[in-house]
Amino acid sequence: MSAPPATPRPELVLRYACDDKYARETDCAPGKGAWSSWLAGLTLTSNSESLLEHQGGGPGGAEWNPQAALVAFVVSREPGRAQLQVKGKRWLAPVARFDDYDVFVVPFETWSAAARRARAGDLADAALIEGVSVVELRARSTGEMRGTFAFSRGE
């Protein structure tokens, strides 16, 4: 009996800094103790459908009122070679390395300013787009990857 096939490594994963949607950048940033502890226990998993990782109770599974920096993990064979772009702005350089990933920190102010209202193709269930905003991300490494992060600004 053969072993089950290996799960493919995700090429692009998005998380909140320290997995806390309210984390302040002064508390969880590269070089801080909380950052190092978080990375030490982190396991990256594939994202479903075309959405990057989020776990929320909002419309379409979107997060309610996130305010933390986003941390993007982009697979890269050579450290420091990957790049990340948020909604057509300048390309960002990686700030750290984690396993086979270049790591990028996108401050809250940057990604929230790049948000737009969700459209039908952004979510698996187009009926759930009301009240949902998205941020488009583009990454380059050995190839080009695109993803969309969904969130909701609650009342």
C-alpha positions in Angstrom: 0.0 0.0 0.0 1.5 3.3 -1.0 1.6 6.5 1.1 -1.1 9.1 0.3 0.1 11.8 -2.1 1.8 14.8 -0.5 -0.3 17.9 -0.1 1.0 20.5 -2.5 2.8 23.5 -0.9 0.7 26.7 -1.1 2.4 29.3 -3.2 0.8 32.3 -1.6 -0.6 32.4 2.0 -2.0 35.5 3.8 -2.3 35.8 7.6 -2.7 38.5 10.1 0.5 39.4 12.1 0.6 36.9 15.0 -2.8 35.5 13.8 -4.5 38.4 15.6 -6.7 40.7 13.5 -6.2 43.5 16.1 -2.4 43.1 16.6 -0.6 46.4 16.6 2.4 46.6 14.4 4.5 47.6 17.4 3.6 44.4 19.1 4.1 41.9 16.2 6.8 42.9 13.8 9.9 41.3 12.5 12.5 41.3 15.2 10.0 41.3 18.1 9.6 38.4 20.5 6.0 37.9 19.6 6.9 37.7 15.9 9.6 35.1 16.5 7.3 32.9 18.7 4.5 33.1 16.2 6.7 32.0 13.3 8.2 29.2 15.4 4.8 27.6 15.8 3.3 28.4 12.4 2.1 25.9 9.9 1.0 27.2 6.5 -2.0 25.5 4.8 -3.5 25.9 1.4 -6.2 28.4 0.8 -9.6 27.3 -0.6 -11.0 28.6 -3.8 -9.6 31.9 -4.9 -9.6 33.6 -1.5 -6.6 34.0 0.6 -6.8 32.7 4.2 -9.3 34.3 6.4 -11.5 32.9 9.1 -14.4 35.2 9.9 -18.1 35.2 10.7 -18.9 38.1 8.3 -20.6 37.8 4.9 -19.0 35.2 2.7 -16.7 34.2 5.6 -15.1 37.6 5.5 -13.4 39.0 8.6 -15.2 41.7 10.6 -13.2 44.9 11.1 -9.6 43.6 10.9 -7.0 46.2 11.8 -3.7 44.4 11.9 -0.9 44.2 9.3 -1.2 41.4 6.8 1.7 39.0 6.4 2.1 37.4 3.0 4.1 34.3 2.5 5.3 33.8 -1.1 7.1 30.6 -2.0 10.5 31.3 -3.4 13.4 29.0 -4.3 15.9 31.7 -3.7 15.7 33.8 -0.6 14.8 37.5 -1.3 13.7 36.9 -4.9 9.9 37.2 -4.5 8.0 40.4 -4.7 4.5 41.5 -3.6 2.2 44.2 -5.0 -0.9 45.5 -3.4 -3.5 46.8 -5.9 -1.0 48.0 -8.5 1.2 50.0 -6.1 5.0 49.7 -6.0 6.4 46.2 -5.5 7.3 45.4 -1.9 10.5 43.6 -0.9 10.5 40.7 1.6 11.3 41.4 5.3 12.0 37.9 6.5 12.3 34.3 5.5 10.2 31.3 6.7 11.0 27.9 5.4 10.8 28.1 1.6 8.8 31.4 1.8 9.8 35.1 1.5 7.7 37.0 4.0 6.1 40.4 3.4 4.4 42.7 5.9 1.6 44.9 4.5 0.7 47.6 7.0 -3.0 48.1 7.8 -3.0 51.6 6.3 -1.6 50.2 3.0 -4.0 47.3 2.5 -7.1 49.1 3.8 -6.5 52.1 1.5 -6.3 49.6 -1.4 -9.7 48.0 -0.6 -12.6 48.0 -3.0 -16.1 46.6 -2.9 -16.4 42.9 -3.7 -17.7 41.8 -7.1 -19.4 38.6 -8.1 -16.2 36.8 -9.1 -14.4 37.6 -5.8 -16.4 35.1 -3.6 -17.5 31.6 -4.2 -21.1 32.6 -3.3 -21.9 35.8 -5.2 -25.0 36.3 -3.1 -22.8 37.1 -0.1 -20.9 40.0 -1.5 -23.0 42.8 0.1 -20.9 44.6 2.7 -17.7 42.8 1.8 -14.5 44.6 0.7 -11.5 43.0 -1.0 -7.8 43.7 -1.4 -6.1 42.4 -4.6 -2.6 41.1 -4.2 -0.1 40.0 -6.9 3.1 38.1 -6.1 6.1 37.2 -8.3 8.6 34.5 -7.6 9.2 31.7 -10.1 5.9 32.6 -11.7 3.1 35.1 -11.0 0.4 34.5 -8.4 -2.8 36.5 -7.7 -5.1 36.4 -4.7 -7.9 38.3 -3.1 -8.3 38.9 0.6 -11.9 39.6 1.8 -13.1 41.5 4.8 -16.1 43.4 6.1 -16.3 46.7 7.9 -19.0 46.1 10.4 -21.4 48.8 11.7 
